[in-house]
Amino acid sequence: MVGQVAHRPAWLTIDLRLLEQNYLKLKSYLVASATSILAVVKANAYGHGAVAIAKRLEECGVTDFGVSSIDEGVRLRQGGIGGKILILGSAYPFSGAVALAQEYGLSLTISSVEAAVGAANLAQSAAKRLGAHIKIETGMSRIGAKPQTAASIAQTLSRSRWVKIEGVYTHFSSARDEEFTARQLAIFQEAVGHFKVLGIDPGVLHAANSTATVNQPMTQLDMVRSGLALYGGMDGFEPVMSLTCKVVFLKRVPKDTPVSYERTFVTAQESLIATLPVGYADGLPVRASGKAQVLINGERVSVTGLITMDMTMLDVTKVPGVHVGDEVTLLGVSGEKRILPQDWAHWSKGSVYELLCHMGGGRTPFIYRK
């Protein structure tokens, strides 16, 4: 293991062995051996630590990474990542983004004719190579070129000796909806077909996220973009992140005693209340209060009262032998029982993406298990 627990009795463990296991499992879903995997490591690798995750995936053979911004791409380069890095977000301010992309060897997403003209002009002025992927809007209504203008973008970029079209992609809005996803894919393929009529090489074609990769093989194309499956945030893949802490306080309270803010929980009998040193500042969703469960001494125990910023309480009256210093698993495996990211998402009526980003984006120290 690498990392440091510091002086706080709470820590996140990132199991890099499970990351590799998930990568190999995802790879087994690929129909064509030539199809590659772009690892999405934006938002600090969904809270798992982008540089450490990317380094391990490079060791596994991954050569393509996706981030949301120039800043994230620069951090990967400064962390020693040598693979291709695609900026999946819109680059702004554009002139500075192009300069940094050239300096650090990052590839930009181009979604308009104006951006294509600007990229070509700036690349020529600097006399430095710039990699670009054209994004086509097919049903997400976020960023992306209209299908009918994508070929014009490709023509503009292809005229520049300093810009290389490395790929063309789109983004599925609901990969679980097979009918709508098929419609998006058809729009995308029709748009790309115009490139070939014009004699323009579109480079690598990619559209599928983790869900589409696993459930809709026809979407895999030349490359798939995966984040959630790699981190074990979807069924069939092992969660890479676990959250553990220790009991820091025990208090026996009488019947009819309110616990935590707003008195949403009142003891029905004399009770033993355990306090944990983690709260919503560590990524625990307040919406999961009273519904979430944790593992302590082999038992499942529900969170008692509202989760607070720094602390969470448990009613451990029925759990034998609880002491200050006992370990509590909030996410992960303890014995034969486990708490999954999907569980927290269910309890909070939120998303697994949000949960992982928040848990890994706070102040809790990391330990990497190699």
C-alpha positions as a Markdown table, in Angstrom:
| # | Residue | x | y | z |
|---|---|---|---|---|
| 1 | Met | 0.0 | 0.0 | 0.0 |
| 2 | Val | 1.1 | 3.6 | -0.6 |
| 3 | Gly | -0.3 | 6.7 | 0.8 |
| 4 | Gln | -0.7 | 8.1 | 4.3 |
| 5 | Val | -3.5 | 7.9 | 6.8 |
| 6 | Ala | -2.2 | 11.0 | 8.6 |
| 7 | His | -3.8 | 11.8 | 12.0 |
| 8 | Arg | -7.4 | 11.3 | 11.0 |
| 9 | Pro | -9.2 | 8.1 | 11.8 |
| 10 | Ala | -10.9 | 7.9 | 8.4 |
| 11 | Trp | -9.4 | 6.9 | 5.1 |
| 12 | Leu | -10.2 | 6.0 | 1.5 |
| 13 | Thr | -8.6 | 2.9 | 0.1 |
| 14 | Ile | -8.2 | 2.7 | -3.7 |
| 15 | Asp | -7.5 | -0.9 | -4.8 |
| 16 | Leu | -5.5 | -0.8 | -8.0 |
| 17 | Arg | -5.7 | -4.5 | -8.3 |
| 18 | Leu | -9.4 | -4.2 | -8.7 |
| 19 | Leu | -9.0 | -1.4 | -11.2 |
| 20 | Glu | -6.9 | -3.8 | -13.4 |
| 21 | Gln | -9.5 | -6.5 | -12.9 |
| 22 | Asn | -12.3 | -4.2 | -14.1 |
| 23 | Tyr | -10.2 | -3.1 | -17.1 |
| 24 | Leu | -9.6 | -6.7 | -18.1 |
| 25 | Lys | -13.3 | -7.5 | -17.7 |
| 26 | Leu | -14.4 | -4.5 | -19.7 |
| 27 | Lys | -11.9 | -5.5 | -22.4 |
| 28 | Ser | -13.5 | -8.9 | -22.6 |
| 29 | Tyr | -16.7 | -7.2 | -23.7 |
| 30 | Leu | -15.1 | -5.8 | -26.8 |
| 31 | Val | -16.2 | -7.6 | -30.0 |
| 32 | Ala | -13.3 | -6.5 | -32.2 |
| 33 | Ser | -9.7 | -6.9 | -30.9 |
| 34 | Ala | -8.8 | -3.7 | -32.6 |
| 35 | Thr | -11.2 | -1.7 | -30.5 |
| 36 | Ser | -9.4 | 0.3 | -27.8 |
| 37 | Ile | -10.4 | 1.7 | -24.5 |
| 38 | Leu | -10.2 | 5.4 | -23.6 |
| 39 | Ala | -10.1 | 5.7 | -19.8 |
| 40 | Val | -12.1 | 8.6 | -18.6 |
| 41 | Val | -10.2 | 10.2 | -15.7 |
| 42 | Lys | -11.9 | 13.5 | -15.5 |
| 43 | Ala | -13.0 | 14.9 | -12.1 |
| 44 | Asn | -9.8 | 13.4 | -10.6 |
| 45 | Ala | -10.8 | 10.0 | -11.9 |
| 46 | Tyr | -14.2 | 10.2 | -10.4 |
| 47 | Gly | -12.6 | 10.9 | -7.1 |
| 48 | His | -10.1 | 8.1 | -7.2 |
| 49 | Gly | -7.0 | 10.2 | -8.0 |
| 50 | Ala | -6.3 | 10.8 | -11.7 |
| 51 | Val | -2.6 | 10.5 | -11.8 |
| 52 | Ala | -2.4 | 7.3 | -9.8 |
| 53 | Ile | -5.3 | 5.8 | -11.7 |
| 54 | Ala | -3.8 | 6.8 | -15.1 |
| 55 | Lys | -0.4 | 5.4 | -14.2 |
| 56 | Arg | -1.8 | 2.0 | -13.3 |
| 57 | Leu | -4.0 | 1.9 | -16.4 |
| 58 | Glu | -0.9 | 2.8 | -18.5 |
| 59 | Glu | 0.8 | -0.3 | -17.0 |
| 60 | Cys | -2.2 | -2.3 | -18.1 |
| 61 | Gly | -1.8 | -1.1 | -21.7 |
| 62 | Val | -4.2 | 1.9 | -21.8 |
| 63 | Thr | -2.9 | 4.6 | -24.2 |
| 64 | Asp | -5.9 | 7.0 | -24.3 |
| 65 | Phe | -7.3 | 9.2 | -21.5 |
| 66 | Gly | -10.2 | 11.6 | -21.3 |
| 67 | Val | -10.4 | 14.7 | -19.1 |
| 68 | Ser | -12.8 | 17.6 | -18.9 |
| 69 | Ser | -10.4 | 20.5 | -19.1 |
| 70 | Ile | -7.0 | 21.8 | -20.1 |
| 71 | Asp | -6.1 | 22.0 | -16.4 |
| 72 | Glu | -6.8 | 18.3 | -15.9 |
| 73 | Gly | -4.8 | 17.4 | -18.9 |
| 74 | Val | -1.8 | 19.5 | -17.8 |
| 75 | Arg | -1.9 | 17.8 | -14.4 |
| 76 | Leu | -1.7 | 14.4 | -16.0 |
| 77 | Arg | 1.3 | 15.4 | -18.1 |
| 78 | Gln | 3.0 | 16.9 | -15.1 |
| 79 | Gly | 2.3 | 13.7 | -13.2 |
| 80 | Gly | 4.2 | 11.7 | -15.9 |
| 81 | Ile | 1.3 | 10.4 | -18.0 |
| 82 | Gly | 2.6 | 9.9 | -21.6 |
| 83 | Gly | -0.5 | 8.6 | -23.4 |
| 84 | Lys | -2.9 | 10.5 | -25.6 |
| 85 | Ile | -5.1 | 12.9 | -23.6 |
| 86 | Leu | -8.3 | 14.2 | -25.0 |
| 87 | Ile | -10.0 | 17.3 | -23.6 |
| 88 | Leu | -13.7 | 16.2 | -23.6 |
| 89 | Gly | -15.0 | 19.6 | -22.6 |
| 90 | Ser | -15.3 | 22.9 | -24.5 |
| 91 | Ala | -12.0 | 24.8 | -24.5 |
| 92 | Tyr | -12.3 | 28.3 | -23.2 |
| 93 | Pro | -10.7 | 30.8 | -23.5 |
| 94 | Phe | -9.8 | 29.3 | -26.8 |
| 95 | Ser | -6.5 | 31.0 | -27.6 |
| 96 | Gly | -4.9 | 30.0 | -24.3 |
| 97 | Ala | -6.4 | 26.5 | -24.6 |
| 98 | Val | -4.8 | 25.9 | -28.0 |
| 99 | Ala | -1.4 | 27.2 | -26.7 |
| 100 | Leu | -1.4 | 24.8 | -23.7 |
| 101 | Ala | -2.7 | 21.9 | -25.8 |
| 102 | Gln | 0.2 | 22.4 | -28.1 |
| 103 | Glu | 2.7 | 22.8 | -25.3 |
| 104 | Tyr | 1.6 | 19.7 | -23.4 |
| 105 | Gly | 0.5 | 17.5 | -26.3 |
| 106 | Leu | -3.2 | 17.5 | -25.5 |
| 107 | Ser | -6.0 | 16.9 | -28.1 |
| 108 | Leu | -8.9 | 19.4 | -28.2 |
| 109 | Thr | -12.5 | 18.8 | -28.9 |
| 110 | Ile | -13.8 | 21.0 | -31.8 |
| 111 | Ser | -17.5 | 21.5 | -32.0 |
| 112 | Ser | -18.0 | 24.5 | -34.4 |
| 113 | Val | -16.7 | 25.9 | -37.6 |
| 114 | Glu | -15.6 | 29.0 | -35.7 |
| 115 | Ala | -13.5 | 26.9 | -33.4 |
| 116 | Ala | -12.1 | 25.0 | -36.3 |
| 117 | Val | -11.0 | 28.2 | -38.0 |
| 118 | Gly | -9.5 | 29.5 | -34.8 |
| 119 | Ala | -7.7 | 26.3 | -34.1 |
| 120 | Ala | -6.2 | 26.2 | -37.6 |
| 121 | Asn | -5.1 | 29.9 | -37.5 |
| 122 | Leu | -3.6 | 29.6 | -34.0 |
| 123 | Ala | -1.8 | 26.4 | -34.8 |
| 124 | Gln | -0.3 | 27.9 | -37.9 |
| 125 | Ser | 0.8 | 31.1 | -36.1 |
| 126 | Ala | 2.6 | 29.0 | -33.5 |
| 127 | Ala | 3.8 | 26.6 | -36.1 |
| 128 | Lys | 3.1 | 23.7 | -33.6 |
| 129 | Arg | 1.1 | 20.6 | -34.2 |
| 130 | Leu | -2.4 | 20.4 | -32.7 |
| 131 | Gly | -4.5 | 17.2 | -32.3 |
| 132 | Ala | -8.3 | 17.5 | -32.6 |
| 133 | His | -11.4 | 15.4 | -32.2 |
| 134 | Ile | -14.6 | 16.6 | -33.8 |
| 135 | Lys | -17.7 | 16.2 | -31.6 |
| 136 | Ile | -21.1 | 15.7 | -33.2 |
| 137 | Glu | -24.3 | 16.5 | -31.4 |
| 138 | Thr | -26.8 | 13.6 | -31.8 |
| 139 | Gly | -29.2 | 14.0 | -28.9 |
| 140 | Met | -27.5 | 15.3 | -25.8 |
| 141 | Ser | -27.9 | 19.0 | -26.6 |
| 142 | Arg | -24.8 | 19.9 | -24.7 |
| 143 | Ile | -21.7 | 20.6 | -26.8 |
| 144 | Gly | -21.2 | 19.3 | -30.3 |
| 145 | Ala | -21.5 | 20.3 | -33.9 |
| 146 | Lys | -24.8 | 19.8 | -35.8 |
| 147 | Pro | -24.5 | 16.8 | -38.1 |
| 148 | Gln | -24.9 | 18.9 | -41.1 |
| 149 | Thr | -22.0 | 21.2 | -40.3 |
| 150 | Ala | -19.5 | 18.5 | -39.1 |
| 151 | Ala | -18.2 | 18.0 | -42.6 |
| 152 | Ser | -17.4 | 21.7 | -42.9 |
| 153 | Ile | -15.4 | 21.5 | -39.7 |
| 154 | Ala | -13.5 | 18.5 | -41.0 |
| 155 | Gln | -12.8 | 20.4 | -44.3 |
| 156 | Thr | -11.5 | 23.4 | -42.4 |
| 157 | Leu | -9.2 | 21.4 | -40.1 |
| 158 | Ser | -8.0 | 19.1 | -42.9 |
| 159 | Arg | -6.7 | 22.2 | -44.9 |
| 160 | Ser | -4.2 | 23.0 | -42.1 |
| 161 | Arg | -0.8 | 21.3 | -42.1 |
| 162 | Trp | -0.6 | 22.0 | -38.3 |
| 163 | Val | -3.9 | 20.3 | -37.3 |
| 164 | Lys | -4.5 | 16.6 | -37.3 |
| 165 | Ile | -8.0 | 15.2 | -37.1 |
| 166 | Glu | -7.4 | 12.3 | -34.7 |
| 167 | Gly | -11.0 | 11.2 | -34.2 |
| 168 | Val | -14.7 | 12.0 | -34.3 |
| 169 | Tyr | -17.2 | 11.2 | -31.6 |
| 170 | Thr | -20.6 | 11.7 | -30.0 |
| 171 | His | -22.1 | 11.3 | -26.6 |
| 172 | Phe | -25.1 | 9.1 | -25.7 |
| 173 | Ser | -27.6 | 10.8 | -23.5 |
| 174 | Ser | -29.2 | 7.6 | -22.2 |
| 175 | Ala | -27.3 | 4.4 | -23.0 |
| 176 | Arg | -29.9 | 2.3 | -21.2 |
| 177 | Asp | -32.4 | 3.3 | -23.8 |
| 178 | Glu | -31.5 | 1.0 | -26.7 |
| 179 | Glu | -33.9 | 2.6 | -29.2 |
| 180 | Phe | -32.8 | 6.2 | -28.6 |
| 181 | Thr | -29.1 | 5.2 | -28.5 |
| 182 | Ala | -29.5 | 3.4 | -31.9 |
| 183 | Arg | -31.0 | 6.6 | -33.3 |
| 184 | Gln | -28.1 | 8.6 | -32.0 |
| 185 | Leu | -25.6 | 6.1 | -33.5 |
| 186 | Ala | -27.4 | 6.3 | -36.9 |
| 187 | Ile | -27.2 | 10.1 | -36.9 |
| 188 | Phe | -23.5 | 9.9 | -36.0 |
| 189 | Gln | -22.6 | 7.4 | -38.7 |
| 190 | Glu | -24.5 | 9.3 | -41.4 |
| 191 | Ala | -22.6 | 12.5 | -40.5 |
| 192 | Val | -19.2 | 10.6 | -40.6 |
| 193 | Gly | -20.2 | 9.2 | -43.9 |
| 194 | His | -19.9 | 12.7 | -45.4 |
| 195 | Phe | -16.3 | 12.8 | -44.3 |
| 196 | Lys | -15.4 | 9.8 | -46.5 |
| 197 | Val | -17.3 | 11.3 | -49.5 |
| 198 | Leu | -15.0 | 14.3 | -49.2 |
| 199 | Gly | -11.9 | 12.1 | -48.9 |
| 200 | Ile | -11.3 | 13.1 | -45.3 |
| 201 | Asp | -10.0 | 10.5 | -42.8 |
| 202 | Pro | -12.1 | 10.8 | -39.6 |
| 203 | Gly | -9.6 | 9.0 | -37.5 |
| 204 | Val | -10.8 | 7.1 | -34.5 |
| 205 | Leu | -14.6 | 6.8 | -34.2 |
| 206 | His | -16.0 | 6.6 | -30.6 |
| 207 | Ala | -19.4 | 6.9 | -29.0 |
| 208 | Ala | -19.9 | 4.2 | -26.3 |
| 209 | Asn | -19.7 | 4.8 | -22.6 |
| 210 | Ser | -19.4 | 1.9 | -20.1 |
| 211 | Thr | -23.1 | 1.0 | -20.2 |
| 212 | Ala | -23.2 | 1.0 | -24.0 |
| 213 | Thr | -20.0 | -1.0 | -24.3 |
| 214 | Val | -21.4 | -3.8 | -22.1 |
| 215 | Asn | -25.0 | -3.8 | -23.3 |
| 216 | Gln | -24.9 | -2.6 | -26.9 |
| 217 | Pro | -21.9 | -4.0 | -28.8 |
| 218 | Met | -22.8 | -2.3 | -32.1 |
| 219 | Thr | -21.9 | 1.0 | -30.4 |
| 220 | Gln | -18.3 | 0.1 | -29.7 |
| 221 | Leu | -16.8 | 1.3 | -33.1 |
| 222 | Asp | -13.0 | 2.0 | -33.0 |
| 223 | Met | -12.8 | 3.0 | -29.4 |
| 224 | Val | -15.0 | 3.1 | -26.3 |
| 225 | Arg | -14.9 | 5.6 | -23.4 |
| 226 | Ser | -15.2 | 4.1 | -20.0 |
| 227 | Gly | -15.1 | 5.5 | -16.5 |
| 228 | Leu | -17.8 | 4.0 | -14.4 |
| 229 | Ala | -17.1 | 0.4 | -15.2 |
| 230 | Leu | -13.3 | 0.9 | -14.5 |
| 231 | Tyr | -14.1 | 2.2 | -11.1 |
| 232 | Gly | -16.7 | -0.5 | -10.3 |
| 233 | Gly | -19.7 | 1.8 | -10.1 |
| 234 | Met | -21.9 | -0.4 | -12.2 |
| 235 | Asp | -23.2 | -4.0 | -11.7 |
| 236 | Gly | -20.8 | -6.7 | -12.6 |
| 237 | Phe | -17.6 | -4.7 | -11.8 |
| 238 | Glu | -15.8 | -4.5 | -8.5 |
| 239 | Pro | -15.8 | -1.1 | -6.6 |
| 240 | Val | -12.3 | 0.2 | -6.5 |
| 241 | Met | -12.9 | 2.7 | -3.7 |
| 242 | Ser | -13.7 | 1.9 | -0.1 |
| 243 | Leu | -14.3 | 4.2 | 2.9 |
| 244 | Thr | -13.4 | 3.2 | 6.4 |
| 245 | Cys | -13.3 | 5.0 | 9.7 |
| 246 | Lys | -13.1 | 4.3 | 13.4 |
| 247 | Val | -15.6 | 5.0 | 16.2 |
| 248 | Val | -14.4 | 8.1 | 18.0 |
| 249 | Phe | -17.1 | 8.5 | 20.7 |
| 250 | Leu | -19.6 | 6.3 | 22.5 |
| 251 | Lys | -22.5 | 7.7 | 24.6 |
| 252 | Arg | -25.3 | 5.9 | 26.4 |
| 253 | Val | -28.5 | 8.0 | 26.3 |
| 254 | Pro | -31.9 | 7.5 | 27.9 |
| 255 | Lys | -35.2 | 6.8 | 26.1 |
| 256 | Asp | -36.8 | 9.7 | 24.2 |
| 257 | Thr | -33.4 | 11.4 | 23.5 |
| 258 | Pro | -33.1 | 13.2 | 20.1 |
| 259 | Val | -30.0 | 12.5 | 18.1 |
| 260 | Ser | -28.4 | 15.0 | 15.6 |
| 261 | Tyr | -29.9 | 18.1 | 14.0 |
| 262 | Glu | -33.7 | 18.7 | 13.7 |
| 263 | Arg | -34.5 | 15.8 | 16.1 |
| 264 | Thr | -35.4 | 13.6 | 13.1 |
| 265 | Phe | -34.5 | 10.6 | 15.3 |
| 266 | Val | -35.5 | 10.0 | 18.9 |
| 267 | Thr | -34.5 | 6.9 | 20.8 |
| 268 | Ala | -37.2 | 4.5 | 21.6 |
| 269 | Gln | -35.3 | 3.0 | 24.5 |
| 270 | Glu | -32.1 | 3.5 | 26.4 |
| 271 | Ser | -29.5 | 3.4 | 23.6 |
| 272 | Leu | -25.8 | 3.3 | 22.9 |
| 273 | Ile | -24.9 | 6.0 | 20.3 |
| 274 | Ala | -21.6 | 5.7 | 18.3 |
| 275 | Thr | -20.1 | 8.8 | 16.6 |
| 276 | Leu | -18.1 | 8.5 | 13.4 |
| 277 | Pro | -15.6 | 11.2 | 12.3 |
| 278 | Val | -17.1 | 11.5 | 8.8 |
| 279 | Gly | -20.0 | 13.5 | 7.4 |
| 280 | Tyr | -21.3 | 15.2 | 4.3 |
| 281 | Ala | -18.0 | 17.1 | 3.9 |
| 282 | Asp | -16.5 | 13.7 | 3.2 |
| 283 | Gly | -19.1 | 12.8 | 0.6 |
| 284 | Leu | -21.8 | 11.1 | 2.6 |
| 285 | Pro | -25.1 | 12.4 | 1.1 |
| 286 | Val | -27.4 | 14.1 | 3.7 |
| 287 | Arg | -30.3 | 12.6 | 1.7 |
| 288 | Ala | -29.2 | 9.2 | 2.8 |
| 289 | Ser | -29.7 | 10.0 | 6.5 |
| 290 | Gly | -31.8 | 7.5 | 8.3 |
| 291 | Lys | -31.6 | 5.1 | 5.4 |
| 292 | Ala | -27.9 | 4.4 | 4.8 |
| 293 | Gln | -26.3 | 1.4 | 6.5 |
| 294 | Val | -22.7 | 0.8 | 7.5 |
| 295 | Leu | -20.8 | -2.3 | 8.7 |
| 296 | Ile | -19.5 | -2.6 | 12.3 |
| 297 | Asn | -18.3 | -5.7 | 14.1 |
| 298 | Gly | -19.9 | -7.8 | 11.3 |
| 299 | Glu | -23.3 | -6.2 | 11.7 |
| 300 | Arg | -25.3 | -3.9 | 9.4 |
| 301 | Val | -26.3 | -0.7 | 11.3 |
| 302 | Ser | -28.4 | 2.2 | 10.0 |
| 303 | Val | -27.3 | 5.8 | 10.2 |
| 304 | Thr | -29.1 | 7.5 | 13.1 |
| 305 | Gly | -30.4 | 11.0 | 12.6 |
| 306 | Leu | -29.2 | 13.5 | 10.1 |
| 307 | Ile | -25.6 | 13.2 | 8.7 |
| 308 | Thr | -23.7 | 16.3 | 9.8 |
| 309 | Met | -20.8 | 18.1 | 8.1 |
| 310 | Asp | -18.1 | 16.3 | 10.2 |
| 311 | Met | -19.8 | 13.5 | 12.0 |
| 312 | Thr | -22.4 | 10.7 | 11.6 |
| 313 | Met | -24.1 | 8.8 | 14.4 |
| 314 | Leu | -25.1 | 5.1 | 14.7 |
| 315 | Asp | -27.4 | 3.4 | 17.2 |
| 316 | Val | -25.3 | 0.4 | 18.2 |
| 317 | Thr | -27.4 | -0.7 | 21.1 |
| 318 | Lys | -27.9 | -4.2 | 19.6 |
| 319 | Val | -24.4 | -4.7 | 18.4 |
| 320 | Pro | -22.3 | -6.5 | 21.0 |
| 321 | Gly | -18.9 | -5.4 | 22.0 |
| 322 | Val | -18.6 | -1.9 | 20.4 |
| 323 | His | -15.7 | 0.1 | 21.6 |
| 324 | Val | -14.0 | 3.4 | 20.7 |
| 325 | Gly | -11.5 | 2.6 | 18.0 |
| 326 | Asp | -13.6 | -0.1 | 16.3 |
| 327 | Glu | -13.4 | 0.0 | 12.5 |
| 328 | Val | -16.5 | 0.9 | 10.5 |
| 329 | Thr | -16.9 | 0.2 | 6.8 |
| 330 | Leu | -19.0 | 2.9 | 5.1 |
| 331 | Leu | -18.2 | 1.7 | 1.5 |
| 332 | Gly | -16.5 | -1.6 | 0.7 |
| 333 | Val | -16.3 | -5.1 | 2.1 |
| 334 | Ser | -16.2 | -6.3 | 5.7 |
| 335 | Gly | -16.2 | -10.1 | 6.1 |
| 336 | Glu | -18.9 | -11.5 | 3.9 |
| 337 | Lys | -20.9 | -8.3 | 3.8 |
| 338 | Arg | -20.5 | -5.2 | 1.6 |
| 339 | Ile | -21.7 | -1.7 | 1.0 |
| 340 | Leu | -21.7 | -0.7 | -2.7 |
| 341 | Pro | -21.7 | 2.7 | -4.3 |
| 342 | Gln | -25.0 | 1.7 | -5.8 |
| 343 | Asp | -26.4 | 1.3 | -2.3 |
| 344 | Trp | -25.5 | 4.9 | -1.3 |
| 345 | Ala | -27.0 | 6.1 | -4.6 |
| 346 | His | -30.2 | 4.2 | -3.8 |
| 347 | Trp | -30.4 | 5.5 | -0.3 |
| 348 | Ser | -29.8 | 9.1 | -1.4 |
| 349 | Lys | -31.8 | 8.9 | -4.6 |
| 350 | Gly | -28.7 | 10.2 | -6.3 |
| 351 | Ser | -26.3 | 8.9 | -8.9 |
| 352 | Val | -23.2 | 6.7 | -8.5 |
| 353 | Tyr | -21.2 | 9.3 | -10.4 |
| 354 | Glu | -22.0 | 12.0 | -7.9 |
| 355 | Leu | -21.3 | 9.8 | -4.9 |
| 356 | Leu | -17.9 | 8.7 | -6.0 |
| 357 | Cys | -16.8 | 12.2 | -7.0 |
| 358 | His | -17.9 | 13.6 | -3.7 |
| 359 | Met | -16.4 | 10.8 | -1.6 |
| 360 | Gly | -13.1 | 11.2 | -3.3 |
| 361 | Gly | -13.2 | 14.9 | -3.6 |
| 362 | Gly | -13.1 | 15.9 | 0.0 |
| 363 | Arg | -10.6 | 15.9 | 2.8 |
| 364 | Thr | -10.3 | 12.2 | 3.5 |
| 365 | Pro | -6.8 | 10.9 | 3.0 |
| 366 | Phe | -6.1 | 8.2 | 0.4 |
| 367 | Ile | -4.3 | 4.8 | 0.6 |
| 368 | Tyr | -3.5 | 3.1 | -2.7 |
| 369 | Arg | -3.3 | -0.7 | -2.5 |
| 370 | Lys | -1.1 | -2.1 | -5.3 |
